[in-house]
Amino acid sequence: MNVKQLAAEKAVEYVQDGMKVGLGTGSTAYWAIRKLGERVSEGLKITAVATSQASEDQARELGIPLVAFGDIDSLDLTIDGADELDSKLQLIKGGGGALLREKIVASNSTRMIVVADESKAVTTLGKFPLPVEIITFAREWTVAELAKLGCKPVLRKNGDELYKTDNGNYIADCHFEAIDSAADLALKLQGIPGVVEHGLFIGIADLAIIGKNDGSIEIIEGVQ
């Protein structure tokens, strides 16, 4: 079993009968969805929403009951991965391109569990480029404003074309190397016209389950 699978399957143990569950996106969330599918086939009764088309397709294939967002007002639990996380459970997310939907879903959940392998645990956020979702209109101006924050923003590509999210927006991957204050940076990003959402998740995650290469699991409780 790989370490991502180890962490993801541990997280699925927190899912109980009758829960409304948010399904994350990415290589670690994949394993959580797969394990949830196994539990559903064994009789677990849940309803779920997905944060991306890829996760929705996987859930449907596994027989996980999906519900429209308009039919529920909140979730009990969301399980998702992270590109980086620190000891305060501040996260960088968006490497898979679903950061906006992931933040909407996680923010409307009673509890968010982050699953990751130990390489994602860091002392200081920022080595992983921070994804920022921006609208396509006047993208050059928005990118220029991002650069004023001290980063090198690079528009993500899919082959020769600019990458588009499920929402039809672009992603600027912002290379900071180190983020001294995630909270301060989040406020500055929110103030830039053209920025739809950023990949800093602050005060959202409640629990992190980290799979380690020696086969052990570390659990970090967030301070809310």
Secondary structure, 3 states (H helix, E strand, C coil): CCHHHHHHHHHHCCCCCCCEEEECCCHHHHHHHHHHHHHHHCCCCCEEEECCHHHHHHHHHCCCCECCHHHCCCEEEEEECCCEECCCCCEECCCCCCHHHHHHHHHCEEEEEEEEEHHHECCCCCCCCEEEEECCCCHHHHHHHHHCCCCEEEECEECCEECCCCCCCEEEEEECCCCCCHHHHHHHHHCCCCEEEECEECCCCCEEEEECCCCCEEEEECCC
